[in-house]
Amino acid sequence: MMKVFPRLKALSRAVHEEQERDHDEDNQGSSCTSLTVWRKSLVMSCKGFTVIDCYGNLVYRVDNYIGRPNEVTLMDASGKSILTMCRRRKLGLLDSWYVYEGEVGNQRKMSRKLETPICCVRKHVSILHGNTNVKACVYRGASLSDKHCVAFTIEGSYAHRTCKVLDECRRVVAEIKRKEANSKNVSFGIEIFQLIVHPGFDPAFAMALVLLLDQMFS
């Protein structure tokens, strides 16, 4: 039986009020999906994430998040697996995270080699003449050998909750922002932040990238 934190409803109301003020100021509400990410699981015995919309509705959740797991599953509000991120490590190389649709768990390990990942995400290593602001790269499928296979780049600082996801044309498709409180009764730190998803970009995939940034930079 899942126990819901009593603070969630109050947090949702506060976030909704703050976001409505934001929408009035910058008119983003009509074009972008604004989600509030809470770095806390709804399950008392687990660490994870809770993601709510601007009306306080639960959208996504992550409960299997202890230490540095080799698999992280993003679920919808009902607990159905949407995306699974699997860590693969090669000697002398950085960890690579492969993103699969649905659940990729023990019951599917035998067929995993036959599955095709949606993409591969890897932490960016700055080299001479490289863009030091790039923190991670998203590669098409499982290819890591060709720079032309880079579909998205992630720039900024996840530690400060200021990141942008850019496509090949340098257009911003998603953003991670600090949640600034305009009320004396509302206080947001780095554990609660905004995920703003621009039109045409999948909010679930954007949240999957947040989870991988948390693994890479926390």
C-alpha positions as CSV (number, residue, x, y, z in Angstrom):
1,M,0.0,0.0,0.0
2,M,1.5,3.3,-1.1
3,K,1.6,6.0,1.6
4,V,1.4,9.5,0.2
5,F,3.3,12.3,1.9
6,P,0.8,14.7,3.6
7,R,2.9,17.6,2.3
8,L,2.3,16.7,-1.3
9,K,-1.2,18.3,-1.5
10,A,-0.1,21.5,0.2
11,L,3.0,21.6,-2.1
12,S,0.8,21.0,-5.1
13,R,-1.5,23.9,-4.2
14,A,1.5,26.2,-3.6
15,V,3.1,25.2,-6.9
16,H,-0.1,25.8,-8.7
17,E,-0.5,29.3,-7.3
18,E,3.1,30.1,-8.2
19,Q,2.8,28.7,-11.7
20,E,-0.4,30.6,-12.4
21,R,1.4,33.8,-11.5
22,D,4.3,32.7,-13.8
23,H,1.8,32.1,-16.7
24,D,0.3,35.5,-16.3
25,E,3.8,37.1,-16.4
26,D,5.3,35.2,-19.3
27,N,2.4,33.5,-21.0
28,Q,4.2,30.2,-21.3
29,G,1.3,28.1,-20.1
30,S,-0.5,28.1,-23.5
31,S,2.5,26.7,-25.4
32,C,4.7,24.7,-23.0
33,T,4.1,21.9,-20.5
34,S,5.3,23.0,-17.1
35,L,6.0,20.2,-14.6
36,T,7.2,20.5,-11.0
37,V,9.7,17.8,-10.1
38,W,10.0,16.9,-6.4
39,R,13.1,14.8,-5.6
40,K,11.2,12.6,-3.2
41,S,9.4,9.3,-3.7
42,L,5.8,8.8,-2.7
43,V,6.8,5.4,-1.2
44,M,8.0,5.9,2.3
45,S,10.8,3.2,2.1
46,C,12.2,4.4,-1.3
47,K,14.1,7.2,-2.7
48,G,12.9,8.7,-6.0
49,F,11.0,11.4,-7.8
50,T,7.5,12.7,-7.9
51,V,6.4,14.8,-10.8
52,I,3.2,16.9,-10.8
53,D,1.5,19.2,-13.2
54,C,0.5,22.8,-12.6
55,Y,-2.8,21.6,-11.1
56,G,-1.3,19.3,-8.6
57,N,-2.0,16.1,-10.5
58,L,0.5,13.3,-10.2
59,V,2.1,12.7,-13.7
60,Y,5.2,10.6,-13.2
61,R,6.9,8.8,-10.4
62,V,10.2,7.0,-9.7
63,D,10.5,4.7,-6.7
64,N,13.4,2.3,-7.5
65,Y,16.1,4.9,-6.9
66,I,18.6,3.8,-4.2
67,G,22.3,4.6,-4.6
68,R,23.6,4.1,-8.2
69,P,21.2,1.5,-9.7
70,N,22.0,-0.1,-13.0
71,E,18.3,0.4,-14.0
72,V,16.0,3.3,-13.4
73,T,12.3,3.1,-14.4
74,L,10.1,6.1,-15.0
75,M,6.4,5.3,-14.3
76,D,3.2,7.0,-14.9
77,A,0.8,8.0,-12.0
78,S,-0.7,4.5,-11.9
79,G,2.7,2.8,-11.6
80,K,3.0,1.6,-15.2
81,S,6.5,1.6,-16.6
82,I,7.0,4.1,-19.4
83,L,10.8,4.2,-19.9
84,T,13.6,2.2,-18.5
85,M,17.2,3.5,-18.4
86,C,19.9,0.9,-18.2
87,R,23.5,1.6,-17.4
88,R,26.3,-0.1,-19.3
89,R,29.9,0.3,-18.4
90,K,33.0,-0.6,-20.5
91,L,36.5,-0.7,-19.3
92,G,38.2,2.6,-19.5
93,L,35.1,4.4,-20.8
94,L,32.4,6.5,-19.2
95,D,29.0,4.9,-18.3
96,S,26.5,4.8,-21.1
97,W,22.8,4.8,-20.4
98,Y,20.4,3.1,-22.9
99,V,16.8,4.2,-22.9
100,Y,14.1,1.6,-23.6
101,E,10.4,1.8,-23.9
102,G,8.4,0.2,-21.2
103,E,9.9,-2.2,-18.6
104,V,13.2,-3.9,-19.0
105,G,13.5,-6.0,-15.9
106,N,14.4,-9.5,-14.8
107,Q,11.5,-11.0,-16.7
108,R,12.9,-9.6,-19.9
109,K,16.6,-10.1,-19.5
110,M,16.7,-13.0,-21.9
111,S,15.3,-11.0,-24.7
112,R,17.1,-7.7,-23.9
113,K,19.8,-8.2,-26.6
114,L,17.0,-8.3,-29.2
115,E,15.6,-5.0,-28.1
116,T,16.6,-1.7,-29.7
117,P,17.1,1.2,-27.4
118,I,15.4,4.5,-28.2
119,C,18.7,6.3,-27.6
120,C,21.9,6.3,-25.7
121,V,22.9,9.1,-23.2
122,R,26.5,9.8,-22.1
123,K,28.1,12.4,-19.9
124,H,30.1,14.8,-22.0
125,V,33.9,15.0,-21.4
126,S,35.3,18.4,-22.2
127,I,38.3,18.3,-24.5
128,L,40.5,21.0,-26.0
129,H,38.5,23.3,-28.2
130,G,35.3,21.6,-27.1
131,N,32.2,23.2,-25.7
132,T,32.7,23.1,-22.0
133,N,29.0,24.1,-21.4
134,V,27.8,20.7,-22.8
135,K,27.1,18.3,-20.0
136,A,25.6,15.3,-21.8
137,C,24.8,14.1,-25.3
138,V,21.9,12.1,-26.5
139,Y,22.7,9.7,-29.3
140,R,20.3,8.1,-31.7
141,G,19.8,4.4,-31.1
142,A,22.9,2.7,-29.7
143,S,25.5,4.5,-31.8
144,L,28.3,6.4,-30.0
145,S,30.9,6.5,-32.7
146,D,29.7,9.3,-35.0
147,K,29.2,12.9,-33.9
148,H,26.4,13.1,-36.5
149,C,24.4,10.6,-34.4
150,V,24.0,13.2,-31.7
151,A,20.3,14.1,-31.6
152,F,20.3,16.4,-28.6
153,T,22.8,18.1,-26.3
154,I,22.3,19.1,-22.7
155,E,23.9,22.3,-21.5
156,G,24.1,24.2,-18.2
157,S,24.4,23.1,-14.6
158,Y,22.2,20.4,-13.2
159,A,23.6,21.0,-9.7
160,H,22.2,24.5,-9.9
161,R,19.0,23.3,-11.7
162,T,19.7,25.4,-14.8
163,C,19.9,23.2,-17.9
164,K,18.7,23.3,-21.5
165,V,18.1,20.5,-23.9
166,L,18.9,21.5,-27.5
167,D,18.2,19.8,-30.7
168,E,20.5,19.6,-33.8
169,C,19.4,23.1,-34.8
170,R,20.2,24.6,-31.4
171,R,16.6,25.0,-30.6
172,V,15.6,24.6,-27.0
173,V,13.2,21.7,-26.5
174,A,13.2,21.4,-22.7
175,E,14.5,23.3,-19.7
176,I,15.3,22.7,-16.1
177,K,14.8,25.8,-13.9
178,R,15.0,26.7,-10.3
179,K,11.5,27.2,-8.8
180,E,11.5,30.7,-7.4
181,A,9.0,31.4,-4.6
182,N,7.0,34.6,-4.7
183,S,5.4,34.0,-1.3
184,K,6.8,34.2,2.2
185,N,5.1,30.9,3.0
186,V,6.6,28.9,0.1
187,S,10.2,27.9,0.1
188,F,11.8,25.9,-2.8
189,G,15.3,24.5,-2.8
190,I,17.1,22.4,-5.4
191,E,15.0,19.4,-4.4
192,I,12.0,21.0,-6.0
193,F,12.4,22.5,-9.5
194,Q,10.6,23.1,-12.8
195,L,10.8,21.0,-16.0
196,I,9.5,23.0,-18.9
197,V,8.9,21.0,-22.1
198,H,8.4,22.9,-25.3
199,P,5.8,21.8,-28.0
200,G,6.7,18.7,-29.9
201,F,9.0,17.2,-27.3
202,D,7.9,14.3,-25.2
203,P,7.5,15.2,-21.5
204,A,8.2,11.6,-20.5
205,F,11.5,11.6,-22.4
206,A,12.4,15.0,-20.9
207,M,11.9,13.5,-17.4
208,A,14.0,10.5,-18.3
209,L,16.8,13.0,-19.2
210,V,16.4,14.6,-15.8
211,L,16.8,11.2,-14.1
212,L,20.0,10.6,-16.1
213,L,21.4,14.0,-15.2
214,D,20.7,13.2,-11.6
215,Q,22.7,10.0,-11.9
216,M,25.6,11.8,-13.7
217,F,25.9,14.9,-11.6
218,S,24.5,14.2,-8.1
